[in-house]
């Protein structure tokens, strides 16, 4: 436990020192320091670093405590996590300074935003280098993390391959009209033939000549 606290504190101080250097050199670019007509000296510029370090540490302390606690608890050793946390803290600092300016908004331009975001990215990466990669009390193993990333990528690709494609949109079904049964034509009913009369029944049957009646 004590070793983890010392490691986190050392990494935090290293990150704040890196952030202070980045801020100072964004405010006073090296090319401007090297120009004699600018009236700047390297020692004079470096004397501002402790003040920038203190300001960065005071603002970032509560955020770093939460992020470091989560990283130590979950054993997060990926540099992307710490870099993203540093960028988020730097952006929060930029917004606080911007809202505190009032009507004289001098920070609202691209150079200042790039300076803050670069500061956060560098500070987060330095924190990871100094102690974040050993979060959780276990040494950082690059091969292990590479294998874990490959496994996650393979699992993601397999999941995508196993997902069935959506069915094609079905054509609208035609409305079928009810089919009426075929009608047969009405046929006239034939009348029965008249039965033979009694007289016709009683008439003898004429036989050809030569035949005798029995």
C-alpha positions as CSV (number, residue, x, y, z in Angstrom):
1,X,0.0,0.0,0.0
2,X,2.7,2.5,1.0
3,X,4.7,1.6,-2.1
4,X,1.7,2.3,-4.3
5,X,1.2,5.7,-2.6
6,X,4.8,6.7,-3.2
7,X,4.6,5.6,-6.8
8,X,1.4,7.6,-7.4
9,X,2.9,10.7,-5.7
10,X,6.1,10.5,-7.7
11,X,4.2,10.0,-11.0
12,X,2.0,13.0,-10.1
13,X,4.9,15.3,-9.4
14,X,6.6,14.2,-12.6
15,X,3.5,14.9,-14.6
16,X,3.1,18.4,-13.0
17,X,6.7,19.2,-13.8
18,X,6.2,18.1,-17.4
19,X,3.1,20.2,-17.7
20,X,4.8,23.2,-16.3
21,X,7.6,23.0,-18.9
22,X,5.1,22.6,-21.7
23,X,3.1,25.6,-20.6
24,X,6.2,27.8,-20.2
25,X,7.6,26.9,-23.6
26,X,4.2,27.5,-25.2
27,X,4.2,30.9,-23.6
28,X,7.8,31.6,-24.5
29,X,8.7,29.5,-27.6
30,X,12.4,28.5,-27.8
31,X,12.8,30.4,-31.1
32,X,11.8,33.6,-29.3
33,X,14.1,32.9,-26.4
34,X,17.0,32.3,-28.8
35,X,16.4,35.7,-30.5
36,X,18.6,38.4,-28.8
37,X,16.3,41.2,-29.6
38,X,13.5,39.6,-27.6
39,X,15.3,40.3,-24.3
40,X,14.6,36.9,-22.9
41,X,17.0,34.6,-21.2
42,X,16.7,30.8,-20.7
43,X,17.3,31.2,-16.9
44,X,14.6,33.8,-16.7
45,X,12.1,31.6,-18.5
46,X,13.0,28.6,-16.4
47,X,12.4,30.6,-13.2
48,X,8.7,30.6,-14.1
49,X,8.5,26.8,-14.1
50,X,8.1,26.4,-10.3
51,X,5.1,28.7,-10.3
52,X,3.5,26.9,-13.2
53,X,4.2,23.6,-11.5
54,X,2.4,24.7,-8.3
55,X,-0.6,26.1,-10.2
56,X,-0.9,22.8,-12.2
57,X,-0.7,20.7,-9.1
58,X,-3.3,22.7,-7.2
59,X,-5.8,22.5,-10.0
60,X,-5.3,18.9,-11.0
61,X,-5.0,17.3,-7.5
62,X,-8.7,16.4,-7.0
63,X,-9.1,15.0,-10.5
64,X,-5.8,13.0,-10.3
65,X,-6.9,11.5,-7.0
66,X,-10.1,10.1,-8.5
67,X,-8.4,8.9,-11.7
68,X,-5.5,7.4,-9.9
69,X,-7.8,5.6,-7.4
70,X,-9.8,4.1,-10.2
71,X,-6.6,3.0,-12.1
72,X,-5.1,1.4,-9.0
73,X,-8.4,-0.3,-8.1
74,X,-8.9,-1.7,-11.7
75,X,-5.2,-2.2,-12.4
76,X,-5.4,0.0,-15.5
77,X,-1.9,0.1,-17.2
78,X,-2.8,1.4,-20.6
79,X,-1.2,4.7,-21.6
80,X,-4.3,5.7,-23.5
81,X,-6.3,6.0,-20.2
82,X,-3.8,8.3,-18.6
83,X,-3.3,10.4,-21.7
84,X,-7.1,10.9,-22.1
85,X,-7.4,11.8,-18.4
86,X,-4.6,14.4,-18.8
87,X,-6.3,15.9,-21.8
88,X,-9.7,16.1,-20.0
89,X,-8.1,17.8,-16.9
90,X,-6.3,20.3,-19.2
91,X,-9.5,21.1,-21.1
92,X,-11.3,21.6,-17.8
93,X,-8.6,24.1,-16.8
94,X,-8.9,25.9,-20.0
95,X,-12.6,26.3,-19.6
96,X,-12.2,27.5,-16.0
97,X,-9.7,30.2,-17.1
98,X,-12.0,31.1,-20.0
99,X,-15.0,31.6,-17.9
100,X,-13.0,33.6,-15.3
101,X,-11.9,36.2,-17.9
102,X,-15.2,38.0,-18.1
103,X,-15.6,40.4,-21.1
104,X,-11.8,40.4,-22.0
105,X,-11.7,37.0,-23.6
106,X,-8.0,36.6,-24.6
107,X,-7.9,32.8,-24.2
108,X,-10.5,32.0,-26.7
109,X,-8.3,31.2,-29.7
110,X,-6.7,28.1,-31.2
111,X,-3.2,28.6,-29.9
112,X,-4.2,28.6,-26.2
113,X,-6.5,25.6,-26.7
114,X,-3.7,23.6,-28.4
115,X,-1.3,24.6,-25.6
116,X,-3.6,23.3,-22.9
117,X,-4.5,20.1,-24.7
118,X,-0.8,19.4,-25.5
119,X,0.0,20.0,-21.8
120,X,-2.6,17.5,-20.7
121,X,-1.5,14.8,-23.2
122,X,2.2,15.2,-22.2
123,X,1.4,15.2,-18.5
124,X,-0.8,12.1,-18.8
125,X,1.9,10.2,-20.8
126,X,4.6,11.2,-18.3
127,X,2.4,10.0,-15.4
128,X,2.0,6.6,-17.2
129,X,5.8,6.4,-17.7
130,X,6.6,7.3,-14.1
131,X,4.1,5.1,-12.3
132,X,0.8,4.5,-14.2
133,X,2.1,1.5,-16.1
134,X,2.6,-0.4,-12.8
135,X,-0.9,0.4,-11.5
136,X,-2.4,-2.3,-9.4
137,X,0.9,-3.3,-7.9
138,X,2.0,-5.6,-10.8
139,X,4.8,-4.9,-13.3
140,X,3.9,-3.7,-16.8
141,X,4.2,-6.4,-19.4
142,X,4.0,-5.0,-22.9
143,X,3.6,-8.5,-24.5
144,X,0.7,-9.3,-22.3
145,X,-1.1,-6.1,-23.2
146,X,-0.4,-6.6,-26.9
147,X,-1.8,-10.1,-26.6
148,X,-4.9,-8.7,-24.8
149,X,-5.5,-6.1,-27.5
150,X,-5.2,-8.8,-30.2
151,X,-7.6,-11.0,-28.3
152,X,-10.2,-8.2,-27.9
153,X,-9.8,-7.3,-31.6
154,X,-10.3,-11.0,-32.7
155,X,-13.3,-11.3,-30.4
156,X,-14.8,-8.2,-31.8
157,X,-14.3,-9.4,-35.4
158,X,-15.8,-12.8,-34.6
159,X,-18.8,-11.1,-33.1
160,X,-19.3,-9.0,-36.2
161,X,-19.0,-12.1,-38.4
162,X,-21.5,-14.1,-36.4
163,X,-24.1,-11.4,-36.4
164,X,-26.6,-12.3,-39.2
165,X,-27.2,-9.6,-41.8
166,X,-30.5,-7.8,-41.6
167,X,-33.2,-9.3,-43.9
168,X,-33.8,-7.4,-47.1
169,X,-36.8,-5.2,-47.2
170,X,-39.8,-7.2,-48.4
171,X,-41.8,-5.9,-51.3
172,X,-45.3,-4.7,-50.4
173,X,-47.8,-7.4,-50.7
174,X,-50.5,-6.9,-53.4
175,X,-54.0,-6.8,-52.1
176,X,-55.9,-9.8,-53.4
177,X,-59.5,-9.3,-54.3
178,X,-61.9,-12.0,-53.2
179,X,-62.7,-14.4,-56.0
180,X,-66.4,-15.1,-56.5
181,X,-67.4,-18.6,-57.4
182,X,-68.1,-19.1,-61.1
183,X,-71.8,-18.8,-62.0
184,X,-73.3,-21.4,-64.3
185,X,-75.8,-20.3,-66.9
186,X,-79.4,-21.0,-66.1
187,X,-80.6,-23.8,-68.4
188,X,-84.3,-24.3,-69.2
189,X,-85.9,-27.3,-67.6
190,X,-87.1,-29.7,-70.3
191,X,-90.7,-30.7,-69.9
192,X,-91.5,-34.5,-69.7
193,X,-93.0,-36.0,-72.8
194,X,-96.8,-36.7,-72.8
195,X,-97.4,-40.3,-71.8
196,X,-99.3,-42.4,-74.3
197,X,-103.0,-42.4,-74.0
198,X,-105.1,-45.5,-73.2
199,X,-106.3,-45.8,-76.7
200,X,-102.9,-45.9,-78.1
201,X,-102.0,-48.6,-75.6
202,X,-105.0,-50.7,-76.6
203,X,-104.3,-50.7,-80.4
204,X,-103.1,-54.1,-81.6
205,X,-99.7,-54.4,-83.1
206,X,-99.9,-54.8,-86.8
207,X,-97.8,-57.8,-87.8
208,X,-96.6,-58.5,-91.2
209,X,-98.6,-60.9,-93.4
210,X,-97.7,-64.5,-93.1
211,X,-97.4,-64.5,-89.4
212,X,-100.1,-66.2,-87.4
213,X,-101.3,-65.0,-84.2
214,X,-100.7,-67.2,-81.3
